Amino acid sequence: MSSNAISVVTLFPELVQAVGLCGVTGRALDKKLLSLSTVNPRDFAADKHRTVDDRPYGGGPGMLMQAGPLDEAISEAQAGNARQVSVKPLVVYVSPQGERLDHQLVAELATKQNLVLVAGRYEGVDERLIQSRIDREISIGDYVLSGGELAAMVIVDAIARQIPGVLGHEDSAAQDSFAGIGLLDCPHYTRPEEYKGMKVPQVLLGGNHESIRLWRRRQSLLRTSLRRPELLKGLLDQQQLSDEDQQLLEDMARANN
């Protein structure tokens, strides 16, 4: 029995399954901390051509995925997950019209042990399927993809990182960019000590853990202020920064004056 079961409803199951062939997601599957399955709506098509799409009522370009095959595929996905976990499934349609995926939402999804992701194609899916079967719509960004498979794979990989026991070091996920209160991660270095004339910052070589901690925090604040100032502004407006963070920002501001 896996601790998290994810099933993806997709016309391209081989594409989605590729996310589990290596890396973090592959490790989660190998350790049986996550199960990943796929269901193809074509298996539930009503005609010999396995048709799952049709022209939209009212005209317009493109084709829409029909509600019927998707409806049955979702039920099959739920039944498959039920053999892994006993909790109620959350059905998510991966859609450009959904709420934007961020770290907070990933952490929330990682707590859902039973997850069904629906990957659309063409111009989308029949609205009646969304109204009757979808619990939530999620977007990975404001751009157009050929289908929802890549977005579903992003969600699967992001969730896998949050499952306890998957990463080699338990602190790795907590120290990633956007983890914690949402600052970007600090710079990191490894051997050799000098590369193409560039040296590792001396503070990282001294062994003073408190100095290293402060340097990393300062760098994280600095990097966020330079690369994603809107993130830092949001944290300041919401008063999510600690007194120490505030002091570090003030010190950096004075040093630049």
MIDOSE-1310 file (N, C-alpha, C; in nm, 2 decimals, decimal comma, always signed):
residues 257
mssn	+0,09/-0,12/+0,00/+0,00/+0,00/+0,00/+0,09/+0,13/+0,00; +0,06/+0,22/-0,09/+0,14/+0,34/-0,10/+0,07/+0,45/-0,01; +0,15/+0,54/+0,04/+0,10/+0,65/+0,12/+0,02/+0,75/+0,04; +0,06/+0,77/-0,09/-0,01/+0,86/-0,18/-0,04/+0,79/-0,31
aisv	-0,16/+0,80/-0,36/-0,19/+0,74/-0,49/-0,24/+0,85/-0,58; -0,17/+0,85/-0,70/-0,21/+0,95/-0,80/-0,24/+0,88/-0,93; -0,36/+0,91/-0,99/-0,39/+0,85/-1,12/-0,42/+0,97/-1,21; -0,37/+0,96/-1,33/-0,38/+1,06/-1,43/-0,47/+1,01/-1,55
vtlf	-0,58/+1,08/-1,58/-0,66/+1,05/-1,69/-0,61/+1,12/-1,81; -0,56/+1,05/-1,91/-0,49/+1,11/-2,02/-0,50/+1,03/-2,15; -0,49/+1,09/-2,26/-0,49/+1,03/-2,39/-0,35/+0,98/-2,42; -0,25/+1,02/-2,34/-0,11/+0,98/-2,37/-0,05/+0,92/-2,24
pelv	-0,09/+0,80/-2,20/-0,04/+0,74/-2,08/+0,11/+0,72/-2,08; +0,17/+0,69/-2,19/+0,31/+0,66/-2,20/+0,39/+0,79/-2,17; +0,34/+0,90/-2,20/+0,40/+1,03/-2,17/+0,40/+1,06/-2,02; +0,29/+1,04/-1,96/+0,28/+1,06/-1,81/+0,36/+0,97/-1,73
qavg	+0,37/+0,84/-1,78/+0,44/+0,74/-1,70/+0,59/+0,77/-1,70; +0,64/+0,84/-1,80/+0,78/+0,88/-1,81/+0,83/+0,95/-1,69; +0,74/+1,03/-1,62/+0,79/+1,10/-1,51/+0,83/+1,01/-1,39; +0,79/+0,89/-1,39/+0,83/+0,79/-1,29/+0,94/+0,70/-1,32
lcgv	+1,01/+0,73/-1,43/+1,12/+0,64/-1,48/+1,25/+0,67/-1,41; +1,26/+0,79/-1,35/+1,39/+0,83/-1,29/+1,37/+0,94/-1,19; +1,48/+0,98/-1,13/+1,47/+1,10/-1,04/+1,39/+1,08/-0,92; +1,35/+1,19/-0,86/+1,28/+1,19/-0,73/+1,15/+1,11/-0,74
tgra	+1,07/+1,13/-0,85/+0,94/+1,06/-0,86/+0,97/+0,91/-0,87; +1,07/+0,87/-0,95/+1,10/+0,73/-0,96/+1,14/+0,67/-0,83; +1,21/+0,75/-0,75/+1,25/+0,70/-0,61/+1,13/+0,68/-0,53; +1,04/+0,77/-0,54/+0,91/+0,76/-0,46/+0,84/+0,63/-0,49
ldkk	+0,83/+0,60/-0,62/+0,76/+0,48/-0,67/+0,84/+0,36/-0,62; +0,97/+0,36/-0,63/+1,05/+0,24/-0,59/+1,03/+0,21/-0,45; +1,02/+0,32/-0,37/+1,01/+0,30/-0,22/+0,86/+0,28/-0,18; +0,77/+0,27/-0,28/+0,63/+0,25/-0,26/+0,57/+0,36/-0,17
llsl	+0,63/+0,48/-0,17/+0,57/+0,59/-0,10/+0,47/+0,66/-0,19; +0,47/+0,63/-0,31/+0,38/+0,69/-0,41/+0,34/+0,59/-0,52; +0,22/+0,58/-0,56/+0,18/+0,50/-0,67/+0,13/+0,59/-0,78; +0,16/+0,56/-0,90/+0,12/+0,65/-1,02/+0,06/+0,56/-1,12
stvn	-0,06/+0,58/-1,16/-0,13/+0,50/-1,26/-0,19/+0,60/-1,37; -0,23/+0,54/-1,48/-0,29/+0,62/-1,58/-0,42/+0,55/-1,63; -0,51/+0,63/-1,68/-0,63/+0,57/-1,74/-0,66/+0,65/-1,87; -0,68/+0,58/-1,98/-0,70/+0,64/-2,11/-0,85/+0,65/-2,14
prdf	-0,90/+0,77/-2,16/-1,05/+0,78/-2,20/-1,09/+0,71/-2,32; -0,99/+0,68/-2,41/-1,03/+0,61/-2,53/-1,08/+0,47/-2,50; -1,04/+0,42/-2,39/-1,08/+0,28/-2,35/-1,23/+0,28/-2,32; -1,29/+0,40/-2,31/-1,43/+0,41/-2,27/-1,52/+0,47/-2,39
aadk	-1,46/+0,49/-2,50/-1,53/+0,55/-2,62/-1,64/+0,45/-2,66; -1,74/+0,51/-2,72/-1,86/+0,43/-2,76/-1,85/+0,37/-2,90; -1,76/+0,41/-2,98/-1,75/+0,36/-3,12/-1,62/+0,29/-3,15; -1,62/+0,22/-3,26/-1,50/+0,14/-3,30/-1,38/+0,23/-3,32
hrtv	-1,39/+0,35/-3,35/-1,28/+0,44/-3,38/-1,22/+0,50/-3,25; -1,28/+0,47/-3,14/-1,24/+0,52/-3,00/-1,24/+0,67/-3,00; -1,35/+0,73/-3,05/-1,36/+0,87/-3,06/-1,39/+0,93/-2,92; -1,31/+1,03/-2,88/-1,33/+1,10/-2,75/-1,35/+1,25/-2,77
ddrp	-1,37/+1,30/-2,89/-1,38/+1,44/-2,91/-1,49/+1,47/-3,01; -1,54/+1,59/-3,02/-1,64/+1,63/-3,12/-1,64/+1,78/-3,13; -1,71/+1,83/-3,23/-1,71/+1,97/-3,26/-1,80/+2,04/-3,15; -1,76/+2,17/-3,11/-1,84/+2,24/-3,01/-1,97/+2,29/-3,06
yggg	-2,07/+2,28/-2,98/-2,20/+2,35/-3,01/-2,18/+2,50/-3,02; -2,24/+2,56/-3,12/-2,23/+2,70/-3,14/-2,12/+2,74/-3,23; -2,04/+2,64/-3,28/-1,94/+2,66/-3,37/-1,81/+2,71/-3,30; -1,71/+2,74/-3,38/-1,58/+2,78/-3,33/-1,47/+2,68/-3,37
pgml	-1,35/+2,72/-3,35/-1,24/+2,63/-3,40/-1,21/+2,52/-3,30; -1,15/+2,42/-3,35/-1,10/+2,31/-3,26/-1,21/+2,21/-3,22; -1,17/+2,12/-3,14/-1,26/+2,01/-3,09/-1,26/+2,01/-2,94; -1,36/+1,95/-2,88/-1,37/+1,94/-2,74/-1,38/+1,79/-2,70
mqag	-1,32/+1,76/-2,58/-1,33/+1,63/-2,53/-1,47/+1,60/-2,48; -1,52/+1,49/-2,51/-1,66/+1,46/-2,47/-1,67/+1,42/-2,32; -1,78/+1,45/-2,26/-1,80/+1,42/-2,12/-1,80/+1,27/-2,09; -1,87/+1,19/-2,17/-1,89/+1,05/-2,14/-1,76/+0,97/-2,12
plde	-1,67/+0,96/-2,21/-1,55/+0,88/-2,19/-1,46/+0,93/-2,07; -1,46/+1,07/-2,05/-1,39/+1,12/-1,94/-1,45/+1,08/-1,81; -1,58/+1,09/-1,81/-1,66/+1,05/-1,69/-1,62/+0,91/-1,64; -1,63/+0,82/-1,74/-1,60/+0,68/-1,70/-1,45/+0,66/-1,67
aise	-1,37/+0,73/-1,74/-1,22/+0,72/-1,71/-1,19/+0,77/-1,56; -1,26/+0,87/-1,52/-1,24/+0,92/-1,39/-1,29/+0,82/-1,29; -1,40/+0,76/-1,31/-1,45/+0,65/-1,22/-1,35/+0,54/-1,21; -1,29/+0,50/-1,33/-1,19/+0,39/-1,33/-1,07/+0,43/-1,25
aqag	-1,03/+0,56/-1,26/-0,91/+0,61/-1,19/-0,94/+0,61/-1,04; -1,06/+0,65/-1,00/-1,09/+0,64/-0,86/-1,09/+0,50/-0,80; -1,14/+0,41/-0,88/-1,15/+0,27/-0,84/-1,01/+0,21/-0,82; -0,92/+0,25/-0,91/-0,78/+0,20/-0,90/-0,71/+0,26/-0,78
narq	-0,73/+0,39/-0,75/-0,67/+0,45/-0,64/-0,72/+0,39/-0,51; -0,85/+0,35/-0,51/-0,92/+0,29/-0,39/-0,85/+0,16/-0,35; -0,78/+0,10/-0,44/-0,71/-0,03/-0,41/-0,58/+0,00/-0,34; -0,54/+0,13/-0,34/-0,41/+0,17/-0,27/-0,44/+0,24/-0,14
vsvk	-0,54/+0,33/-0,14/-0,57/+0,41/-0,02/-0,72/+0,41/-0,01; -0,77/+0,44/+0,12/-0,91/+0,43/+0,14/-0,98/+0,57/+0,16; -0,90/+0,68/+0,15/-0,96/+0,81/+0,16/-1,03/+0,86/+0,04; -1,11/+0,95/+0,05/-1,19/+1,01/-0,06/-1,10/+1,08/-0,16
plvv	-1,12/+1,05/-0,29/-1,03/+1,11/-0,39/-1,06/+1,26/-0,41; -0,96/+1,34/-0,45/-0,97/+1,47/-0,50/-0,95/+1,47/-0,65; -1,05/+1,52/-0,73/-1,04/+1,51/-0,87/-1,00/+1,65/-0,92; -0,89/+1,66/-0,99/-0,83/+1,79/-1,03/-0,82/+1,80/-1,18
yvsp	-0,88/+1,90/-1,24/-0,87/+1,92/-1,39/-0,75/+2,02/-1,41; -0,65/+1,98/-1,48/-0,54/+2,06/-1,51/-0,58/+2,16/-1,62; -0,60/+2,28/-1,59/-0,66/+2,38/-1,68/-0,59/+2,52/-1,67; -0,58/+2,59/-1,78/-0,53/+2,72/-1,78/-0,62/+2,82/-1,71
qger	-0,74/+2,78/-1,68/-0,84/+2,86/-1,61/-0,84/+2,84/-1,46; -0,76/+2,75/-1,42/-0,75/+2,71/-1,27/-0,67/+2,81/-1,19; -0,67/+2,78/-1,06/-0,59/+2,86/-0,97/-0,44/+2,83/-0,99; -0,35/+2,92/-0,97/-0,21/+2,91/-1,01/-0,14/+2,82/-0,91
ldhq	-0,07/+2,72/-0,96/+0,01/+2,63/-0,87/+0,13/+2,71/-0,81; +0,14/+2,70/-0,68/+0,26/+2,75/-0,61/+0,30/+2,65/-0,50; +0,40/+2,69/-0,42/+0,45/+2,59/-0,32/+0,35/+2,56/-0,22; +0,27/+2,66/-0,18/+0,17/+2,63/-0,07/+0,06/+2,54/-0,12
lvae	+0,02/+2,55/-0,25/-0,07/+2,46/-0,31/-0,02/+2,32/-0,32; +0,11/+2,31/-0,36/+0,18/+2,18/-0,37/+0,18/+2,11/-0,24; +0,21/+2,18/-0,13/+0,22/+2,12/+0,00/+0,08/+2,07/+0,04; -0,03/+2,15/+0,00/-0,16/+2,11/+0,03/-0,20/+1,98/-0,05
latk	-0,16/+1,98/-0,18/-0,19/+1,86/-0,26/-0,12/+1,73/-0,21; +0,00/+1,75/-0,15/+0,08/+1,64/-0,10/+0,01/+1,57/+0,02; -0,08/+1,64/+0,08/-0,15/+1,59/+0,20/-0,27/+1,50/+0,15; -0,31/+1,52/+0,02/-0,42/+1,44/-0,04/-0,37/+1,30/-0,08
qnlv	-0,40/+1,20/-0,01/-0,35/+1,07/-0,04/-0,41/+1,01/-0,16; -0,53/+1,06/-0,20/-0,60/+1,00/-0,32/-0,62/+1,12/-0,42; -0,55/+1,12/-0,53/-0,56/+1,23/-0,62/-0,58/+1,18/-0,76; -0,68/+1,23/-0,83/-0,70/+1,20/-0,97/-0,68/+1,33/-1,05
lvag	-0,58/+1,33/-1,14/-0,55/+1,45/-1,23/-0,61/+1,42/-1,37; -0,69/+1,51/-1,42/-0,75/+1,50/-1,55/-0,67/+1,59/-1,65; -0,61/+1,53/-1,75/-0,53/+1,61/-1,85/-0,61/+1,63/-1,97; -0,65/+1,75/-2,00/-0,73/+1,78/-2,12/-0,65/+1,79/-2,25
ryeg	-0,71/+1,79/-2,36/-0,65/+1,80/-2,49/-0,74/+1,89/-2,58; -0,70/+1,92/-2,70/-0,78/+1,99/-2,79/-0,81/+2,13/-2,73; -0,94/+2,18/-2,75/-0,98/+2,31/-2,70/-1,03/+2,30/-2,55; -1,02/+2,18/-2,49/-1,07/+2,17/-2,36/-1,17/+2,05/-2,35
vder	-1,25/+2,06/-2,24/-1,35/+1,95/-2,22/-1,49/+2,01/-2,20; -1,59/+1,92/-2,22/-1,73/+1,96/-2,21/-1,75/+2,02/-2,07; -1,81/+2,14/-2,06/-1,83/+2,20/-1,93/-1,91/+2,12/-1,83; -1,99/+2,03/-1,88/-2,08/+1,95/-1,79/-1,99/+1,85/-1,72
liqs	-1,88/+1,80/-1,78/-1,79/+1,71/-1,71/-1,73/+1,79/-1,59; -1,69/+1,91/-1,61/-1,63/+1,99/-1,51/-1,72/+2,01/-1,39; -1,85/+2,05/-1,43/-1,95/+2,07/-1,33/-1,98/+1,95/-1,24; -1,98/+1,83/-1,30/-2,03/+1,71/-1,24/-1,92/+1,63/-1,17
ridr	-1,79/+1,64/-1,22/-1,69/+1,55/-1,17/-1,57/+1,62/-1,11; -1,54/+1,74/-1,14/-1,42/+1,81/-1,10/-1,43/+1,88/-0,97; -1,34/+1,85/-0,88/-1,34/+1,92/-0,75/-1,26/+2,05/-0,75; -1,16/+2,06/-0,84/-1,07/+2,17/-0,84/-1,00/+2,18/-0,97
eisi	-0,98/+2,31/-1,02/-0,90/+2,33/-1,14/-0,77/+2,40/-1,10; -0,66/+2,35/-1,16/-0,52/+2,40/-1,13/-0,45/+2,43/-1,26; -0,38/+2,55/-1,26/-0,30/+2,59/-1,37/-0,15/+2,60/-1,33; -0,06/+2,56/-1,41/+0,08/+2,57/-1,38/+0,14/+2,70/-1,43
gdyv	+0,06/+2,78/-1,50/+0,12/+2,91/-1,55/+0,03/+2,97/-1,66; +0,05/+3,09/-1,69/-0,02/+3,16/-1,79/+0,04/+3,15/-1,93; +0,04/+3,03/-1,99/+0,09/+3,00/-2,12/+0,01/+2,88/-2,17; +0,03/+2,85/-2,30/-0,05/+2,75/-2,36/+0,04/+2,62/-2,39
lsgg	-0,01/+2,51/-2,35/+0,05/+2,38/-2,38/-0,04/+2,30/-2,47; +0,02/+2,20/-2,54/-0,06/+2,12/-2,63/-0,16/+2,03/-2,55; -0,14/+2,01/-2,43/-0,23/+1,93/-2,35/-0,19/+1,94/-2,20; -0,27/+1,87/-2,12/-0,25/+1,88/-1,97/-0,15/+1,78/-1,92
elaa	-0,09/+1,70/-2,01/+0,00/+1,59/-1,95/+0,13/+1,65/-1,89; +0,19/+1,75/-1,95/+0,31/+1,80/-1,89/+0,28/+1,87/-1,76; +0,17/+1,94/-1,76/+0,13/+2,01/-1,63/+0,10/+1,91/-1,52; +0,04/+1,80/-1,56/+0,01/+1,69/-1,46/+0,14/+1,63/-1,41
mviv	+0,24/+1,62/-1,50/+0,37/+1,56/-1,46/+0,45/+1,66/-1,36; +0,43/+1,79/-1,39/+0,49/+1,89/-1,30/+0,43/+1,87/-1,16; +0,30/+1,86/-1,15/+0,23/+1,84/-1,02/+0,28/+1,71/-0,95; +0,29/+1,60/-1,03/+0,33/+1,48/-0,97/+0,47/+1,49/-0,91
daia	+0,56/+1,55/-0,99/+0,70/+1,56/-0,94/+0,71/+1,65/-0,82; +0,63/+1,76/-0,82/+0,63/+1,85/-0,71/+0,58/+1,79/-0,58; +0,47/+1,71/-0,60/+0,42/+1,64/-0,48/+0,51/+1,53/-0,43; +0,58/+1,46/-0,52/+0,67/+1,35/-0,47/+0,78/+1,41/-0,38
rqip	+0,83/+1,53/-0,41/+0,93/+1,59/-0,32/+0,88/+1,61/-0,18; +0,75/+1,63/-0,16/+0,70/+1,66/-0,03/+0,67/+1,54/+0,05; +0,67/+1,42/+0,00/+0,64/+1,30/+0,07/+0,75/+1,26/+0,16; +0,73/+1,25/+0,29/+0,84/+1,21/+0,38/+0,91/+1,08/+0,34
gvlg	+1,04/+1,08/+0,34/+1,12/+0,96/+0,31/+1,16/+0,95/+0,16; +1,11/+1,05/+0,07/+1,15/+1,04/-0,07/+1,29/+1,10/-0,09; +1,31/+1,22/-0,04/+1,44/+1,28/-0,06/+1,55/+1,22/+0,02; +1,67/+1,23/-0,03/+1,78/+1,17/+0,05/+1,81/+1,24/+0,18
heds	+1,78/+1,37/+0,19/+1,80/+1,44/+0,31/+1,67/+1,51/+0,35; +1,62/+1,49/+0,47/+1,49/+1,54/+0,50/+1,48/+1,69/+0,50; +1,59/+1,76/+0,51/+1,59/+1,91/+0,51/+1,58/+1,96/+0,37; +1,60/+1,88/+0,26/+1,62/+1,93/+0,13/+1,49/+2,00/+0,08
aaqd	+1,38/+1,94/+0,10/+1,25/+2,01/+0,06/+1,23/+2,14/+0,13; +1,26/+2,14/+0,26/+1,23/+2,26/+0,34/+1,32/+2,37/+0,30; +1,44/+2,34/+0,24/+1,53/+2,45/+0,20/+1,52/+2,49/+0,06; +1,43/+2,43/-0,02/+1,41/+2,47/-0,15/+1,36/+2,61/-0,16
sfag	+1,37/+2,67/-0,28/+1,31/+2,80/-0,31/+1,16/+2,78/-0,29; +1,09/+2,88/-0,23/+0,95/+2,89/-0,21/+0,90/+2,80/-0,09; +0,99/+2,72/-0,04/+0,96/+2,65/+0,09/+0,96/+2,75/+0,20; +0,90/+2,71/+0,31/+0,90/+2,80/+0,43/+0,81/+2,92/+0,40
igll	+0,86/+3,04/+0,42/+0,77/+3,15/+0,40/+0,77/+3,20/+0,25; +0,85/+3,14/+0,16/+0,84/+3,18/+0,02/+0,96/+3,26/-0,03; +1,08/+3,26/+0,03/+1,19/+3,33/-0,02/+1,26/+3,23/-0,12; +1,34/+3,30/-0,21/+1,42/+3,22/-0,30/+1,54/+3,16/-0,23
dcph	+1,59/+3,05/-0,27/+1,70/+2,98/-0,21/+1,83/+3,06/-0,22; +1,92/+3,04/-0,13/+2,05/+3,10/-0,13/+2,14/+3,03/-0,23; +2,26/+3,09/-0,27/+2,35/+3,02/-0,36/+2,41/+2,90/-0,29; +2,45/+2,80/-0,36/+2,52/+2,68/-0,31/+2,65/+2,65/-0,38
ytrp	+2,74/+2,59/-0,31/+2,87/+2,56/-0,37/+2,92/+2,42/-0,33; +3,00/+2,36/-0,42/+3,06/+2,23/-0,38/+3,20/+2,23/-0,43; +3,27/+2,12/-0,42/+3,41/+2,11/-0,46/+3,42/+2,12/-0,61; +3,53/+2,18/-0,67/+3,65/+2,23/-0,60/+3,63/+2,37/-0,54
eeyk	+3,72/+2,41/-0,45/+3,71/+2,53/-0,38/+3,73/+2,65/-0,47; +3,80/+2,63/-0,58/+3,82/+2,74/-0,68/+3,79/+2,68/-0,82; +3,71/+2,75/-0,90/+3,67/+2,71/-1,04/+3,68/+2,82/-1,13; +3,76/+2,82/-1,23/+3,78/+2,93/-1,33/+3,80/+3,06/-1,26
gmkv	+3,88/+3,06/-1,16/+3,91/+3,18/-1,09/+3,81/+3,23/-0,99; +3,69/+3,16/-0,98/+3,59/+3,19/-0,89/+3,60/+3,11/-0,76; +3,60/+3,17/-0,64/+3,62/+3,10/-0,52/+3,49/+3,09/-0,44; +3,49/+2,98/-0,36/+3,37/+2,96/-0,27/+3,38/+3,07/-0,16
pqvl	+3,27/+3,14/-0,13/+3,28/+3,24/-0,02/+3,34/+3,19/+0,11; +3,43/+3,27/+0,16/+3,51/+3,23/+0,28/+3,43/+3,18/+0,40; +3,31/+3,25/+0,41/+3,23/+3,21/+0,53/+3,19/+3,07/+0,53; +3,17/+3,01/+0,41/+3,13/+2,87/+0,40/+3,24/+2,77/+0,43
lggn	+3,36/+2,82/+0,44/+3,48/+2,73/+0,46/+3,52/+2,74/+0,61; +3,47/+2,83/+0,69/+3,52/+2,85/+0,82/+3,46/+2,76/+0,93; +3,35/+2,70/+0,90/+3,30/+2,60/+1,00/+3,21/+2,67/+1,11; +3,19/+2,80/+1,10/+3,11/+2,87/+1,20/+2,96/+2,86/+1,16
hesi	+2,89/+2,77/+1,22/+2,75/+2,74/+1,17/+2,66/+2,86/+1,18; +2,67/+2,94/+1,28/+2,59/+3,06/+1,30/+2,62/+3,16/+1,19; +2,74/+3,18/+1,16/+2,78/+3,27/+1,05/+2,73/+3,22/+0,92; +2,74/+3,09/+0,90/+2,69/+3,03/+0,77/+2,54/+3,05/+0,76
rlwr	+2,47/+3,03/+0,87/+2,32/+3,04/+0,87/+2,28/+3,18/+0,83; +2,35/+3,28/+0,90/+2,32/+3,42/+0,87/+2,35/+3,46/+0,73; +2,47/+3,41/+0,68/+2,51/+3,44/+0,54/+2,40/+3,39/+0,44; +2,36/+3,27/+0,46/+2,26/+3,20/+0,37/+2,13/+3,28/+0,38
rrqs	+2,09/+3,32/+0,50/+1,96/+3,39/+0,51/+1,97/+3,53/+0,44; +2,08/+3,59/+0,46/+2,11/+3,72/+0,39/+2,10/+3,71/+0,24; +2,17/+3,61/+0,19/+2,17/+3,58/+0,05/+2,03/+3,55/-0,01; +1,96/+3,48/+0,07/+1,82/+3,44/+0,03/+1,74/+3,57/+0,02
llrt	+1,75/+3,65/+0,12/+1,67/+3,78/+0,11/+1,72/+3,87/+0,00; +1,85/+3,87/-0,02/+1,90/+3,95/-0,13/+1,86/+3,90/-0,27; +1,87/+3,77/-0,29/+1,83/+3,71/-0,42/+1,68/+3,74/-0,45; +1,60/+3,72/-0,34/+1,46/+3,74/-0,36/+1,43/+3,89/-0,40
slrr	+1,50/+3,98/-0,33/+1,48/+4,13/-0,36/+1,52/+4,16/-0,50; +1,62/+4,10/-0,55/+1,67/+4,13/-0,68/+1,59/+4,06/-0,79; +1,56/+3,94/-0,77/+1,50/+3,86/-0,88/+1,35/+3,85/-0,87; +1,29/+3,86/-0,75/+1,15/+3,85/-0,74/+1,10/+3,95/-0,63
pell	+1,12/+4,08/-0,66/+1,09/+4,18/-0,56/+0,94/+4,18/-0,52; +0,85/+4,13/-0,61/+0,71/+4,12/-0,57/+0,69/+4,02/-0,46; +0,77/+3,91/-0,46/+0,76/+3,81/-0,35/+0,79/+3,88/-0,22; +0,91/+3,95/-0,22/+0,95/+4,01/-0,09/+0,85/+4,11/-0,04
kgll	+0,80/+4,19/-0,14/+0,70/+4,29/-0,10/+0,58/+4,23/-0,03; +0,54/+4,12/-0,09/+0,42/+4,05/-0,04/+0,45/+4,00/+0,11; +0,57/+3,95/+0,13/+0,60/+3,90/+0,26/+0,61/+4,01/+0,36; +0,66/+4,13/+0,32/+0,67/+4,24/+0,40/+0,53/+4,30/+0,43
dqqq	+0,44/+4,30/+0,33/+0,31/+4,35/+0,35/+0,23/+4,26/+0,45; +0,25/+4,13/+0,44/+0,18/+4,04/+0,52/+0,25/+4,01/+0,66; +0,36/+4,09/+0,68/+0,43/+4,08/+0,80/+0,48/+3,93/+0,84; +0,53/+3,87/+0,73/+0,57/+3,73/+0,75/+0,72/+3,71/+0,77
lsde	+0,79/+3,82/+0,76/+0,94/+3,82/+0,79/+0,96/+3,83/+0,94; +1,06/+3,76/+0,99/+1,10/+3,77/+1,13/+1,17/+3,90/+1,16; +1,19/+3,93/+1,29/+1,27/+4,04/+1,33/+1,41/+4,04/+1,27; +1,46/+3,92/+1,27/+1,60/+3,90/+1,22/+1,61/+3,93/+1,07
dqql	+1,50/+3,88/+1,00/+1,50/+3,91/+0,86/+1,49/+4,06/+0,83; +1,41/+4,13/+0,91/+1,39/+4,27/+0,90/+1,53/+4,34/+0,92; +1,60/+4,30/+1,02/+1,73/+4,36/+1,06/+1,83/+4,34/+0,95; +1,83/+4,22/+0,89/+1,92/+4,19/+0,78/+1,89/+4,28/+0,66
ledm	+1,76/+4,30/+0,63/+1,73/+4,38/+0,52/+1,77/+4,53/+0,54; +1,75/+4,57/+0,67/+1,80/+4,71/+0,70/+1,95/+4,72/+0,69; +2,02/+4,62/+0,73/+2,17/+4,62/+0,72/+2,21/+4,63/+0,58; +2,14/+4,55/+0,49/+2,18/+4,55/+0,35/+2,15/+4,68/+0,29
aran	+2,04/+4,75/+0,32/+2,00/+4,87/+0,27/+2,10/+4,98/+0,31; +2,15/+4,98/+0,43/+2,25/+5,08/+0,48/+2,38/+5,05/+0,41; +2,42/+4,93/+0,38/+2,54/+4,90/+0,31/+2,54/+4,95/+0,17; +2,42/+4,96/+0,11/+2,41/+5,00/-0,03/+2,40/+5,15/-0,05
n	+2,39/+5,22/+0,07/+2,38/+5,37/+0,06/+2,51/+5,44/+0,07
